Amino acid sequence: MAMTKRILVVDDEKDCCALISDYLTGRGYSVDIAYDGFQAKDLVNNNKYDCIFFDCNMPELTGIELIEILDKKNPDAKKIMISGYEGIDERFAKQTGVDMFLSKPIVLKDLERSIGI
């Protein structure tokens, strides 16, 4: 029996976290949620994830700052940046070292495809 893939969703927009979590949980993934970068840091320090979705623009600890922590603590996790801000696009995201970029509003069918695991 295959192991359930573990996903972390990090976004200060609770509705966005719920949307992603509900969709992926319904497809058999194990999903944890963090509403800011500090919660995400704690979760990453204590858990191993296969994939991490994170918003670029969050208060206190931004998605960009979170990338460095993710690379140290969970280097094998696929990192997927999500953002609804103009000026943040796939080219910018790739320069930061993430594996993929999704723009908000999130298209549900793109979520599972983006995991690629």
C-alpha positions in Angstrom: 0.0 0.0 0.0 1.4 3.4 -1.0 2.1 5.9 1.7 -0.1 9.0 1.9 1.7 12.1 0.6 2.0 14.8 3.2 1.3 18.4 2.2 1.8 21.7 4.0 -0.3 24.8 3.0 0.9 28.1 4.3 -1.2 31.2 3.7 -2.5 34.0 5.9 -5.8 33.9 3.9 -7.8 31.2 5.8 -10.3 30.7 2.9 -7.4 29.9 0.6 -6.0 27.4 3.1 -9.4 25.8 3.5 -9.9 25.5 -0.3 -6.6 23.9 -0.9 -6.8 21.6 2.1 -10.4 20.4 1.4 -9.5 19.7 -2.2 -6.3 17.7 -1.5 -7.7 15.9 1.6 -10.6 14.8 -0.5 -8.1 13.2 -2.9 -6.3 11.3 -0.2 -3.5 13.6 0.8 -2.6 14.4 4.4 -2.7 18.2 4.8 -1.4 20.5 7.5 -2.1 24.2 7.5 -0.1 27.2 8.8 -1.5 30.7 8.7 1.8 32.4 8.9 5.5 31.8 8.3 6.3 31.2 12.0 3.7 28.4 12.2 5.1 26.9 9.0 8.6 27.0 10.5 7.4 25.1 13.5 5.7 22.5 11.4 8.6 22.1 9.0 11.0 21.7 12.0 8.9 18.8 13.3 7.5 17.1 10.2 8.6 15.9 6.8 6.5 17.1 3.8 6.4 15.9 0.2 5.0 19.2 -1.0 4.6 22.7 0.4 2.3 25.3 -1.0 3.0 28.8 0.4 1.9 32.4 -0.2 4.6 34.8 -1.1 3.2 37.8 0.7 2.5 37.1 4.4 3.0 39.3 7.5 6.1 38.9 9.6 7.8 35.9 7.9 7.3 36.2 4.1 7.2 33.3 1.7 10.6 34.4 0.3 12.1 34.2 3.8 10.4 30.9 4.3 12.1 29.4 1.3 15.5 29.4 3.0 14.0 27.6 6.0 12.3 25.0 3.7 15.6 24.4 1.9 17.4 23.6 5.1 14.8 21.6 7.0 12.8 19.9 4.2 15.1 20.1 1.1 13.3 17.3 -0.8 9.9 18.8 -0.6 8.4 20.3 -3.8 7.9 24.0 -3.2 5.0 25.7 -4.8 4.6 29.5 -4.4 1.1 30.9 -4.6 0.3 34.6 -5.0 -2.4 37.0 -6.1 -0.2 40.0 -6.3 0.6 41.7 -9.6 4.3 41.7 -10.2 4.8 38.2 -8.7 4.7 35.7 -11.5 6.3 32.4 -12.5 9.5 34.0 -13.7 10.0 35.8 -10.3 9.1 32.6 -8.5 11.6 30.5 -10.4 14.3 33.0 -9.5 13.6 32.4 -5.8 14.2 28.7 -6.2 10.7 27.3 -6.1 9.5 24.4 -8.2 6.3 25.9 -9.4 4.1 29.0 -9.2 0.3 29.2 -9.1 -1.6 32.5 -9.2 -4.6 33.3 -7.2 -7.5 32.7 -7.5 -6.4 29.0 -7.4 -7.7 26.7 -10.1 -8.5 23.5 -8.3 -7.5 21.1 -11.2 -4.1 22.7 -11.1 -3.4 21.8 -7.5 -3.0 18.0 -7.8 -1.2 18.4 -11.2 1.2 20.8 -9.6 2.2 18.3 -6.9 3.4 15.9 -9.5 4.0 13.1 -7.0 
